[in-house]
Amino acid sequence: MRTTPVQSAVFPAVFAGSDLIACAETGTGKTAAFLLPIMQRLLATPSTGVIRVLVLAPTRELAVQIEDDFTGFSYHTTLTGVAVYGGVDGDIQARALRACPDVVVATPGRLLDHMSCGIVDFSKVEVLVLDEADRMLDMGFWPDVRKIVGSLPPERQTLLFSATTSSDVVKLAEQVMRQPRFIQIGRAGGPATTISHVAHVMPSGEKVEWLTKFLRRSHDTALIFVRTKRSADRLATSLASRGIRCAALHADRTQKDRMAAVEGFRSGRHTALVATDIAARGLDIDGIAHVINYDMPHSADSYVHRVGRTGRAEAAGMAITLVAPDELRTLQSIEQSIAIRIERPDTAENSSR
């Protein structure tokens, strides 16, 4: 098996039992980077009847994807695992937790619900993984994370993974870790170098028409970001009325609808997926050709996370941002923060309108 750079860097640290903060671009194989050495450790020292590994993730989609990877990797082993997240039958999850699987993958809120019922025993946990820790901080989950960590044995290994590592993340991480090693793969805080960046400047009222024409010309997939749940529904409906096969993804949709939207996009039934930032966090779909910022991201970190859904695993990708003239200053601030140049091929044409 050919390892990716993040896997080559992380494997030795996990095998050594070190606490670890790893910062790497999305799509670089970080899930396998922590799952494979953890599973080798579990198989080397078999133990039954206790939960040995806890993985915390910020979203349902990411928790499901981690569980899927674990299931694939553990297919020919005796290892067991369960994913715990909101929007589905809690009784089924409770029964699975009472059976004490080797690995639990969970979102913080739903896991705390089960813990409050006294059905989870974390007294034998050997490894804690905090995946997409920067997103958990942004989404306000850190108090929940601290409560969960308080129920774990102090003598454990803690692994933290993040696409961006701000001083706030490091400060909070050090409260739950012991002399962690730090690994940085790729450019700190920046998007993958395989992504091309383009901005098209236009009045806000022209964005739908521009996007429709672009999607009709393109035969590739496009993940489209908007700011609000209402905007996601409105844009998806507008595009569908113009013959674009698309779906909306946001937090107010049921878990069944969210999974159907993601699977429809992954399978090619939908060529476009309109999503809010929170809904798309942790979205792991290979082969997304274009990420389109229909609404401007609110920060450089948000831009990095959005565009990181393309250009994965060293593949080429394109990030397109639709910018109203009064948003150009925000675009320039993002460029300066992450030290990239976002090409503006039609700035002069649009600014003269």
Short mmCIF file of the C-alpha atoms (twelve columns), coordinates in Angstrom:
data_MODEL
# 
_entry.id   MODEL 
# 
loop_
_atom_site.group_PDB 
_atom_site.id 
_atom_site.type_symbol 
_atom_site.label_atom_id 
_atom_site.label_alt_id 
_atom_site.label_comp_id 
_atom_site.label_asym_id 
_atom_site.label_seq_id 
_atom_site.Cartn_x 
_atom_site.Cartn_y 
_atom_site.Cartn_z 
_atom_site.pdbx_PDB_model_num 
ATOM 1   C CA . MET A 1   0.000   0.000  0.000   1 
ATOM 2   C CA . ARG A 2   1.367   3.417  -0.988  1 
ATOM 3   C CA . THR A 3   0.970   5.844  1.892   1 
ATOM 4   C CA . THR A 4   0.173   9.537  1.584   1 
ATOM 5   C CA . PRO A 5   2.447   12.136 3.240   1 
ATOM 6   C CA . VAL A 6   0.118   12.571 6.219   1 
ATOM 7   C CA . GLN A 7   -0.037  8.803  6.729   1 
ATOM 8   C CA . SER A 8   3.749   8.454  6.556   1 
ATOM 9   C CA . ALA A 9   4.113   11.194 9.175   1 
ATOM 10  C CA . VAL A 10  1.306   10.067 11.486  1 
ATOM 11  C CA . PHE A 11  1.783   6.272  11.568  1 
ATOM 12  C CA . PRO A 12  5.037   6.319  13.626  1 
ATOM 13  C CA . ALA A 13  3.612   8.785  16.170  1 
ATOM 14  C CA . VAL A 14  0.464   6.702  16.682  1 
ATOM 15  C CA . PHE A 15  2.456   3.485  17.000  1 
ATOM 16  C CA . ALA A 16  4.701   5.194  19.566  1 
ATOM 17  C CA . GLY A 17  1.699   6.119  21.707  1 
ATOM 18  C CA . SER A 18  2.345   9.878  21.471  1 
ATOM 19  C CA . ASP A 19  -0.335  12.531 21.721  1 
ATOM 20  C CA . LEU A 20  -0.508  14.280 18.372  1 
ATOM 21  C CA . ILE A 21  -1.783  17.454 16.700  1 
ATOM 22  C CA . ALA A 22  -1.810  16.910 12.921  1 
ATOM 23  C CA . CYS A 23  -2.656  19.683 10.495  1 
ATOM 24  C CA . ALA A 24  -3.241  18.546 6.914   1 
ATOM 25  C CA . GLU A 25  -5.288  19.554 3.902   1 
ATOM 26  C CA . THR A 26  -8.563  17.727 3.379   1 
ATOM 27  C CA . GLY A 27  -8.516  14.758 1.047   1 
ATOM 28  C CA . THR A 28  -5.026  13.616 2.063   1 
ATOM 29  C CA . GLY A 29  -5.964  10.310 3.682   1 
ATOM 30  C CA . LYS A 30  -6.089  11.390 7.318   1 
ATOM 31  C CA . THR A 31  -8.904  8.977  8.267   1 
ATOM 32  C CA . ALA A 32  -6.751  6.005  7.307   1 
ATOM 33  C CA . ALA A 33  -3.808  7.740  8.995   1 
ATOM 34  C CA . PHE A 34  -5.403  7.260  12.415  1 
ATOM 35  C CA . LEU A 35  -7.662  4.240  11.829  1 
ATOM 36  C CA . LEU A 36  -5.073  1.821  10.449  1 
ATOM 37  C CA . PRO A 37  -2.458  2.092  13.239  1 
ATOM 38  C CA . ILE A 38  -5.187  2.149  15.906  1 
ATOM 39  C CA . MET A 39  -6.708  -1.025 14.484  1 
ATOM 40  C CA . GLN A 40  -3.317  -2.722 14.363  1 
ATOM 41  C CA . ARG A 41  -2.878  -1.876 18.032  1 
ATOM 42  C CA . LEU A 42  -6.299  -3.292 18.914  1 
ATOM 43  C CA . LEU A 43  -5.617  -6.515 17.040  1 
ATOM 44  C CA . ALA A 44  -2.208  -6.928 18.686  1 
ATOM 45  C CA . THR A 45  -3.706  -6.766 22.190  1 
ATOM 46  C CA . PRO A 46  -7.197  -8.275 21.957  1 
ATOM 47  C CA . SER A 47  -9.725  -7.292 24.576  1 
ATOM 48  C CA . THR A 48  -13.461 -7.900 24.667  1 
ATOM 49  C CA . GLY A 49  -16.349 -6.261 26.408  1 
ATOM 50  C CA . VAL A 50  -14.985 -2.703 26.640  1 
ATOM 51  C CA . ILE A 51  -14.940 0.403  24.449  1 
ATOM 52  C CA . ARG A 52  -11.283 1.036  23.594  1 
ATOM 53  C CA . VAL A 53  -11.382 3.876  21.051  1 
ATOM 54  C CA . LEU A 54  -13.543 7.008  20.820  1 
ATOM 55  C CA . VAL A 55  -13.570 9.177  17.692  1 
ATOM 56  C CA . LEU A 56  -15.384 12.529 17.911  1 
ATOM 57  C CA . ALA A 57  -16.474 14.291 14.708  1 
ATOM 58  C CA . PRO A 58  -18.388 17.553 14.199  1 
ATOM 59  C CA . THR A 59  -21.057 16.304 11.772  1 
ATOM 60  C CA . ARG A 60  -23.249 13.303 11.090  1 
ATOM 61  C CA . GLU A 61  -21.861 12.970 7.585   1 
ATOM 62  C CA . LEU A 62  -18.272 12.751 8.795   1 
ATOM 63  C CA . ALA A 63  -19.184 10.258 11.533  1 
ATOM 64  C CA . VAL A 64  -20.872 8.019  8.950   1 
ATOM 65  C CA . GLN A 65  -17.892 8.258  6.603   1 
ATOM 66  C CA . ILE A 66  -15.419 7.351  9.347   1 
ATOM 67  C CA . GLU A 67  -17.578 4.383  10.331  1 
ATOM 68  C CA . ASP A 68  -17.765 3.300  6.682   1 
ATOM 69  C CA . ASP A 69  -13.962 3.408  6.417   1 
ATOM 70  C CA . PHE A 70  -13.623 1.449  9.654   1 
ATOM 71  C CA . THR A 71  -16.075 -1.179 8.420   1 
ATOM 72  C CA . GLY A 72  -14.116 -1.575 5.201   1 
ATOM 73  C CA . PHE A 73  -10.741 -1.808 6.918   1 
ATOM 74  C CA . SER A 74  -11.999 -4.247 9.589   1 
ATOM 75  C CA . TYR A 75  -13.986 -6.521 7.280   1 
ATOM 76  C CA . HIS A 76  -11.769 -9.591 7.802   1 
ATOM 77  C CA . THR A 77  -11.166 -8.962 11.515  1 
ATOM 78  C CA . THR A 78  -13.149 -9.418 14.716  1 
ATOM 79  C CA . LEU A 79  -13.156 -5.683 15.496  1 
ATOM 80  C CA . THR A 80  -16.520 -3.995 16.014  1 
ATOM 81  C CA . GLY A 81  -17.623 -0.382 15.790  1 
ATOM 82  C CA . VAL A 82  -20.680 1.866  15.879  1 
ATOM 83  C CA . ALA A 83  -21.485 5.404  14.755  1 
ATOM 84  C CA . VAL A 84  -23.553 7.583  17.100  1 
ATOM 85  C CA . TYR A 85  -25.191 10.742 15.736  1 
ATOM 86  C CA . GLY A 86  -28.478 12.606 15.736  1 
ATOM 87  C CA . GLY A 87  -31.411 12.272 13.381  1 
ATOM 88  C CA . VAL A 88  -31.814 8.487  13.655  1 
ATOM 89  C CA . ASP A 89  -33.268 5.993  16.148  1 
ATOM 90  C CA . GLY A 90  -31.493 6.488  19.466  1 
ATOM 91  C CA . ASP A 91  -32.655 3.126  20.848  1 
ATOM 92  C CA . ILE A 92  -30.719 1.203  18.197  1 
ATOM 93  C CA . GLN A 93  -27.596 3.210  19.023  1 
ATOM 94  C CA . ALA A 94  -28.111 2.639  22.745  1 
ATOM 95  C CA . ARG A 95  -28.232 -1.132 22.252  1 
ATOM 96  C CA . ALA A 96  -25.055 -0.966 20.184  1 
ATOM 97  C CA . LEU A 97  -23.288 1.072  22.886  1 
ATOM 98  C CA . ARG A 98  -24.369 -1.355 25.628  1 
ATOM 99  C CA . ALA A 99  -22.682 -4.126 23.619  1 
ATOM 100 C CA . CYS A 100 -19.368 -2.236 24.099  1 
ATOM 101 C CA . PRO A 101 -17.922 -2.192 20.566  1 
ATOM 102 C CA . ASP A 102 -14.177 -1.695 20.195  1 
ATOM 103 C CA . VAL A 103 -14.602 1.654  18.421  1 
ATOM 104 C CA . VAL A 104 -17.243 4.370  18.857  1 
ATOM 105 C CA . VAL A 105 -17.490 7.190  16.311  1 
ATOM 106 C CA . ALA A 106 -19.767 9.976  17.510  1 
ATOM 107 C CA . THR A 107 -20.917 13.544 17.263  1 
ATOM 108 C CA . PRO A 108 -20.594 15.252 20.671  1 
ATOM 109 C CA . GLY A 109 -24.242 16.211 21.228  1 
ATOM 110 C CA . ARG A 110 -25.797 12.803 20.600  1 
ATOM 111 C CA . LEU A 111 -23.056 11.045 22.564  1 
ATOM 112 C CA . LEU A 112 -23.728 13.256 25.597  1 
ATOM 113 C CA . ASP A 113 -27.418 12.316 25.360  1 
ATOM 114 C CA . HIS A 114 -26.494 8.636  25.692  1 
ATOM 115 C CA . MET A 115 -23.968 9.356  28.437  1 
ATOM 116 C CA . SER A 116 -26.623 11.186 30.476  1 
ATOM 117 C CA . CYS A 117 -28.655 7.956  30.462  1 
ATOM 118 C CA . GLY A 118 -25.757 6.081  32.033  1 
ATOM 119 C CA . ILE A 119 -25.408 3.492  29.267  1 
ATOM 120 C CA . VAL A 120 -21.848 4.291  28.139  1 
ATOM 121 C CA . ASP A 121 -18.708 3.090  29.917  1 
ATOM 122 C CA . PHE A 122 -15.558 4.875  28.752  1 
ATOM 123 C CA . SER A 123 -13.384 3.760  31.691  1 
ATOM 124 C CA . LYS A 124 -11.203 1.578  29.453  1 
ATOM 125 C CA . VAL A 125 -10.750 3.934  26.494  1 
ATOM 126 C CA . GLU A 126 -7.176  3.821  25.230  1 
ATOM 127 C CA . VAL A 127 -7.336  6.300  22.330  1 
ATOM 128 C CA . LEU A 128 -9.334  9.498  21.762  1 
ATOM 129 C CA . VAL A 129 -9.436  11.003 18.251  1 
ATOM 130 C CA . LEU A 130 -10.708 14.553 17.682  1 
ATOM 131 C CA . ASP A 131 -11.338 14.851 13.939  1 
ATOM 132 C CA . GLU A 132 -11.828 18.232 12.275  1 
ATOM 133 C CA . ALA A 133 -11.184 19.856 15.643  1 
ATOM 134 C CA . ASP A 134 -11.219 23.357 14.158  1 
ATOM 135 C CA . ARG A 135 -14.768 22.779 12.928  1 
ATOM 136 C CA . MET A 136 -15.849 21.511 16.347  1 
ATOM 137 C CA . LEU A 137 -14.482 24.714 17.853  1 
ATOM 138 C CA . ASP A 138 -16.188 26.903 15.229  1 
ATOM 139 C CA . MET A 139 -19.501 25.115 15.725  1 
ATOM 140 C CA . GLY A 140 -19.449 25.598 19.500  1 
ATOM 141 C CA . PHE A 141 -18.926 21.942 20.411  1 
ATOM 142 C CA . TRP A 142 -15.866 22.437 22.591  1 
ATOM 143 C CA . PRO A 143 -17.778 22.562 25.936  1 
ATOM 144 C CA . ASP A 144 -19.408 19.228 24.992  1 
ATOM 145 C CA . VAL A 145 -15.999 17.820 24.033  1 
ATOM 146 C CA . ARG A 146 -14.593 18.846 27.413  1 
ATOM 147 C CA . LYS A 147 -17.456 17.088 29.239  1 
ATOM 148 C CA . ILE A 148 -16.861 13.904 27.255  1 
ATOM 149 C CA . VAL A 149 -13.101 14.044 27.794  1 
ATOM 150 C CA . GLY A 150 -13.741 14.372 31.530  1 
ATOM 151 C CA . SER A 151 -15.250 10.884 31.516  1 
ATOM 152 C CA . LEU A 152 -12.200 9.289  29.869  1 
ATOM 153 C CA . PRO A 153 -9.146  7.820  31.598  1 
ATOM 154 C CA . PRO A 154 -6.347  10.406 31.925  1 
ATOM 155 C CA . GLU A 155 -3.827  7.771  30.795  1 
ATOM 156 C CA . ARG A 156 -4.856  7.620  27.159  1 
ATOM 157 C CA . GLN A 157 -3.524  8.635  23.769  1 
ATOM 158 C CA . THR A 158 -5.169  11.699 22.201  1 
ATOM 159 C CA . LEU A 159 -4.947  12.446 18.473  1 
ATOM 160 C CA . LEU A 160 -6.220  15.729 17.043  1 
ATOM 161 C CA . PHE A 161 -6.670  16.298 13.303  1 
ATOM 162 C CA . SER A 162 -7.485  19.591 11.641  1 
ATOM 163 C CA . ALA A 163 -7.365  21.205 8.204   1 
ATOM 164 C CA . THR A 164 -6.358  24.497 9.825   1 
ATOM 165 C CA . THR A 165 -4.705  24.916 13.191  1 
ATOM 166 C CA . SER A 166 -5.338  28.296 14.781  1 
ATOM 167 C CA . SER A 167 -3.847  29.391 18.080  1 
ATOM 168 C CA . ASP A 168 -7.284  28.837 19.668  1 
ATOM 169 C CA . VAL A 169 -7.352  25.209 18.564  1 
ATOM 170 C CA . VAL A 170 -3.841  24.575 19.847  1 
ATOM 171 C CA . LYS A 171 -4.628  26.297 23.172  1 
ATOM 172 C CA . LEU A 172 -7.750  24.218 23.736  1 
ATOM 173 C CA . ALA A 173 -6.097  21.019 22.514  1 
ATOM 174 C CA . GLU A 174 -3.305  21.370 25.016  1 
ATOM 175 C CA . GLN A 175 -5.917  21.353 27.800  1 
ATOM 176 C CA . VAL A 176 -6.825  17.754 26.933  1 
ATOM 177 C CA . MET A 177 -3.433  16.473 25.706  1 
ATOM 178 C CA . ARG A 178 -0.051  15.603 27.186  1 
ATOM 179 C CA . GLN A 179 2.983   17.111 25.468  1 
ATOM 180 C CA . PRO A 180 1.559   16.579 22.001  1 
ATOM 181 C CA . ARG A 181 3.753   16.267 18.961  1 
ATOM 182 C CA . PHE A 182 2.862   18.613 16.100  1 
ATOM 183 C CA . ILE A 183 2.813   17.535 12.452  1 
ATOM 184 C CA . GLN A 184 2.165   19.954 9.600   1 
ATOM 185 C CA . ILE A 185 1.625   18.524 6.131   1 
ATOM 186 C CA . GLY A 186 1.497   20.939 3.219   1 
ATOM 187 C CA . ARG A 187 1.054   24.685 3.464   1 
ATOM 188 C CA . ALA A 188 -0.127  25.833 6.867   1 
ATOM 189 C CA . GLY A 189 -3.707  27.021 6.791   1 
ATOM 190 C CA . GLY A 190 -3.931  27.022 2.996   1 
ATOM 191 C CA . PRO A 191 -5.804  25.035 0.358   1 
ATOM 192 C CA . ALA A 192 -4.248  22.242 -1.688  1 
ATOM 193 C CA . THR A 193 -1.825  23.396 -4.351  1 
ATOM 194 C CA . THR A 194 -3.749  21.358 -6.958  1 
ATOM 195 C CA . ILE A 195 -6.708  23.776 -6.788  1 
ATOM 196 C CA . SER A 196 -7.098  26.629 -9.293  1 
ATOM 197 C CA . HIS A 197 -8.808  29.741 -7.935  1 
ATOM 198 C CA . VAL A 198 -11.029 32.051 -10.000 1 
ATOM 199 C CA . ALA A 199 -13.420 34.854 -9.055  1 
ATOM 200 C CA . HIS A 200 -16.128 36.254 -11.330 1 
ATOM 201 C CA . VAL A 201 -17.365 39.724 -10.386 1 
ATOM 202 C CA . MET A 202 -21.031 40.462 -11.046 1 
ATOM 203 C CA . PRO A 203 -24.098 42.042 -9.464  1 
ATOM 204 C CA . SER A 204 -25.824 39.669 -7.038  1 
ATOM 205 C CA . GLY A 205 -28.924 39.563 -9.239  1 
ATOM 206 C CA . GLU A 206 -26.951 37.978 -12.097 1 
ATOM 207 C CA . LYS A 207 -25.516 35.055 -10.135 1 
ATOM 208 C CA . VAL A 208 -28.315 32.552 -10.803 1 
ATOM 209 C CA . GLU A 209 -28.178 33.101 -14.553 1 
ATOM 210 C CA . TRP A 210 -24.375 32.860 -14.622 1 
ATOM 211 C CA . LEU A 211 -24.437 29.681 -12.540 1 
ATOM 212 C CA . THR A 212 -27.124 28.081 -14.701 1 
ATOM 213 C CA . LYS A 213 -25.131 28.701 -17.882 1 
ATOM 214 C CA . PHE A 214 -21.961 27.371 -16.277 1 
ATOM 215 C CA . LEU A 215 -23.618 24.168 -15.051 1 
ATOM 216 C CA . ARG A 216 -25.247 23.554 -18.424 1 
ATOM 217 C CA . ARG A 217 -21.863 23.856 -20.172 1 
ATOM 218 C CA . SER A 218 -20.007 21.760 -17.646 1 
ATOM 219 C CA . HIS A 219 -20.308 18.012 -17.558 1 
ATOM 220 C CA . ASP A 220 -18.575 17.794 -14.169 1 
ATOM 221 C CA . THR A 221 -19.859 17.817 -10.605 1 
ATOM 222 C CA . ALA A 222 -20.212 21.059 -8.655  1 
ATOM 223 C CA . LEU A 223 -20.586 21.662 -4.925  1 
ATOM 224 C CA . ILE A 224 -22.206 25.080 -4.435  1 
ATOM 225 C CA . PHE A 225 -21.956 26.959 -1.136  1 
ATOM 226 C CA . VAL A 226 -24.499 29.432 0.209   1 
ATOM 227 C CA . ARG A 227 -24.769 31.165 3.577   1 
ATOM 228 C CA . THR A 228 -28.199 30.119 4.828   1 
ATOM 229 C CA . LYS A 229 -30.578 27.160 4.822   1 
ATOM 230 C CA . ARG A 230 -33.260 29.255 3.126   1 
ATOM 231 C CA . SER A 231 -30.808 30.266 0.398   1 
ATOM 232 C CA . ALA A 232 -29.896 26.602 -0.180  1 
ATOM 233 C CA . ASP A 233 -33.526 25.608 -0.720  1 
ATOM 234 C CA . ARG A 234 -34.260 28.650 -2.870  1 
ATOM 235 C CA . LEU A 235 -31.203 28.199 -5.117  1 
ATOM 236 C CA . ALA A 236 -31.706 24.437 -5.504  1 
ATOM 237 C CA . THR A 237 -35.341 25.009 -6.509  1 
ATOM 238 C CA . SER A 238 -34.337 27.719 -8.968  1 
ATOM 239 C CA . LEU A 239 -31.667 25.543 -10.585 1 
ATOM 240 C CA . ALA A 240 -33.993 22.539 -10.771 1 
ATOM 241 C CA . SER A 241 -36.597 24.670 -12.574 1 
ATOM 242 C CA . ARG A 242 -33.895 25.421 -15.153 1 
ATOM 243 C CA . GLY A 243 -33.208 21.752 -15.768 1 
ATOM 244 C CA . ILE A 244 -30.178 21.296 -13.487 1 
ATOM 245 C CA . ARG A 245 -30.133 17.997 -11.568 1 
ATOM 246 C CA . CYS A 246 -29.427 19.189 -8.059  1 
ATOM 247 C CA . ALA A 247 -30.275 18.793 -4.375  1 
ATOM 248 C CA . ALA A 248 -30.025 20.916 -1.233  1 
ATOM 249 C CA . LEU A 249 -28.067 19.981 1.878   1 
ATOM 250 C CA . HIS A 250 -28.550 21.811 5.162   1 
ATOM 251 C CA . ALA A 251 -29.134 21.186 8.861   1 
ATOM 252 C CA . ASP A 252 -32.941 21.493 8.762   1 
ATOM 253 C CA . ARG A 253 -33.304 18.553 6.387   1 
ATOM 254 C CA . THR A 254 -33.962 15.150 7.942   1 
ATOM 255 C CA . GLN A 255 -31.085 12.713 8.225   1 
ATOM 256 C CA . LYS A 256 -32.755 10.531 5.587   1 
ATOM 257 C CA . ASP A 257 -33.023 13.475 3.178   1 
ATOM 258 C CA . ARG A 258 -29.451 14.552 3.847   1 
ATOM 259 C CA . MET A 259 -28.087 11.083 3.176   1 
ATOM 260 C CA . ALA A 260 -30.201 10.827 0.016   1 
ATOM 261 C CA . ALA A 261 -28.823 14.163 -1.229  1 
ATOM 262 C CA . VAL A 262 -25.232 13.122 -0.583  1 
ATOM 263 C CA . GLU A 263 -25.674 9.692  -2.159  1 
ATOM 264 C CA . GLY A 264 -27.438 11.218 -5.160  1 
ATOM 265 C CA . PHE A 265 -24.518 13.576 -5.654  1 
ATOM 266 C CA . ARG A 266 -21.933 10.842 -5.112  1 
ATOM 267 C CA . SER A 267 -23.630 8.505  -7.607  1 
ATOM 268 C CA . GLY A 268 -24.037 11.178 -10.283 1 
ATOM 269 C CA . ARG A 269 -27.821 11.349 -10.106 1 
ATOM 270 C CA . HIS A 270 -27.346 14.975 -9.056  1 
ATOM 271 C CA . THR A 271 -24.660 16.952 -10.866 1 
ATOM 272 C CA . ALA A 272 -24.877 19.821 -8.379  1 
ATOM 273 C CA . LEU A 273 -25.267 19.960 -4.604  1 
ATOM 274 C CA . VAL A 274 -26.227 23.245 -2.920  1 
ATOM 275 C CA . ALA A 275 -25.006 23.286 0.681   1 
ATOM 276 C CA . THR A 276 -24.465 25.449 3.725   1 
ATOM 277 C CA . ASP A 277 -21.082 25.444 5.465   1 
ATOM 278 C CA . ILE A 278 -22.235 23.401 8.454   1 
ATOM 279 C CA . ALA A 279 -23.931 20.727 6.349   1 
ATOM 280 C CA . ALA A 280 -20.880 20.287 4.119   1 
ATOM 281 C CA . ARG A 281 -18.314 20.041 6.917   1 
ATOM 282 C CA . GLY A 282 -16.774 16.617 6.781   1 
ATOM 283 C CA . LEU A 283 -18.287 15.880 3.368   1 
ATOM 284 C CA . ASP A 284 -15.906 13.370 1.809   1 
ATOM 285 C CA . ILE A 285 -16.651 12.765 -1.868  1 
ATOM 286 C CA . ASP A 286 -13.854 12.096 -4.327  1 
ATOM 287 C CA . GLY A 287 -13.902 13.595 -7.788  1 
ATOM 288 C CA . ILE A 288 -15.702 16.905 -7.135  1 
ATOM 289 C CA . ALA A 289 -14.498 18.997 -10.070 1 
ATOM 290 C CA . HIS A 290 -15.756 22.421 -8.963  1 
ATOM 291 C CA . VAL A 291 -16.480 24.145 -5.685  1 
ATOM 292 C CA . ILE A 292 -18.530 27.285 -6.300  1 
ATOM 293 C CA . ASN A 293 -18.883 29.983 -3.668  1 
ATOM 294 C CA . TYR A 294 -22.290 31.360 -4.686  1 
ATOM 295 C CA . ASP A 295 -22.229 33.399 -1.477  1 
ATOM 296 C CA . MET A 296 -18.907 34.757 -0.288  1 
ATOM 297 C CA . PRO A 297 -17.355 32.838 2.625   1 
ATOM 298 C CA . HIS A 298 -17.262 34.830 5.837   1 
ATOM 299 C CA . SER A 299 -13.572 34.194 6.541   1 
ATOM 300 C CA . ALA A 300 -10.346 32.798 5.130   1 
ATOM 301 C CA . ASP A 301 -10.791 29.608 7.178   1 
ATOM 302 C CA . SER A 302 -14.258 29.155 5.706   1 
ATOM 303 C CA . TYR A 303 -12.817 29.608 2.206   1 
ATOM 304 C CA . VAL A 304 -10.145 26.968 2.865   1 
ATOM 305 C CA . HIS A 305 -12.689 24.454 4.155   1 
ATOM 306 C CA . ARG A 306 -15.090 25.058 1.310   1 
ATOM 307 C CA . VAL A 307 -12.577 24.774 -1.511  1 
ATOM 308 C CA . GLY A 308 -10.929 21.796 0.191   1 
ATOM 309 C CA . ARG A 309 -13.800 19.638 -1.073  1 
ATOM 310 C CA . THR A 310 -12.123 19.673 -4.499  1 
ATOM 311 C CA . GLY A 311 -8.503  18.961 -5.421  1 
ATOM 312 C CA . ARG A 312 -8.435  15.971 -3.087  1 
ATOM 313 C CA . ALA A 313 -5.739  13.281 -3.065  1 
ATOM 314 C CA . GLU A 314 -3.539  15.347 -5.409  1 
ATOM 315 C CA . ALA A 315 -6.268  15.578 -8.068  1 
ATOM 316 C CA . ALA A 316 -6.862  18.842 -9.919  1 
ATOM 317 C CA . GLY A 317 -9.825  20.967 -8.902  1 
ATOM 318 C CA . MET A 318 -11.245 24.438 -9.416  1 
ATOM 319 C CA . ALA A 319 -12.655 26.878 -6.880  1 
ATOM 320 C CA . ILE A 320 -14.960 29.538 -8.332  1 
ATOM 321 C CA . THR A 321 -16.190 32.482 -6.285  1 
ATOM 322 C CA . LEU A 322 -19.045 34.709 -7.430  1 
ATOM 323 C CA . VAL A 323 -18.333 38.176 -6.074  1 
ATOM 324 C CA . ALA A 324 -20.541 41.246 -5.963  1 
ATOM 325 C CA . PRO A 325 -18.563 44.478 -6.527  1 
ATOM 326 C CA . ASP A 326 -18.977 45.526 -2.884  1 
ATOM 327 C CA . GLU A 327 -17.413 42.199 -1.760  1 
ATOM 328 C CA . LEU A 328 -14.076 42.691 -3.508  1 
ATOM 329 C CA . ARG A 329 -12.433 43.928 -0.314  1 
ATOM 330 C CA . THR A 330 -13.438 40.699 1.466   1 
ATOM 331 C CA . LEU A 331 -11.968 38.697 -1.401  1 
ATOM 332 C CA . GLN A 332 -8.689  40.606 -1.135  1 
ATOM 333 C CA . SER A 333 -8.583  39.954 2.610   1 
ATOM 334 C CA . ILE A 334 -8.961  36.202 1.988   1 
ATOM 335 C CA . GLU A 335 -6.157  36.303 -0.585  1 
ATOM 336 C CA . GLN A 336 -3.842  38.031 1.877   1 
ATOM 337 C CA . SER A 337 -4.707  35.696 4.753   1 
ATOM 338 C CA . ILE A 338 -3.901  32.481 2.881   1 
ATOM 339 C CA . ALA A 339 -1.278  33.915 0.510   1 
ATOM 340 C CA . ILE A 340 -2.853  32.930 -2.792  1 
ATOM 341 C CA . ARG A 341 -3.874  34.821 -5.921  1 
ATOM 342 C CA . ILE A 342 -7.500  34.406 -6.996  1 
ATOM 343 C CA . GLU A 343 -7.669  35.168 -10.701 1 
ATOM 344 C CA . ARG A 344 -10.347 37.622 -11.846 1 
ATOM 345 C CA . PRO A 345 -10.534 37.190 -15.627 1 
ATOM 346 C CA . ASP A 346 -13.595 39.359 -16.154 1 
ATOM 347 C CA . THR A 347 -13.179 42.019 -13.444 1 
ATOM 348 C CA . ALA A 348 -12.850 44.870 -15.891 1 
ATOM 349 C CA . GLU A 349 -15.851 43.741 -17.917 1 
ATOM 350 C CA . ASN A 350 -18.084 43.398 -14.879 1 
ATOM 351 C CA . SER A 351 -16.978 46.537 -13.082 1 
ATOM 352 C CA . SER A 352 -17.904 48.597 -16.139 1 
ATOM 353 C CA . ARG A 353 -21.515 47.455 -16.137 1 
# 
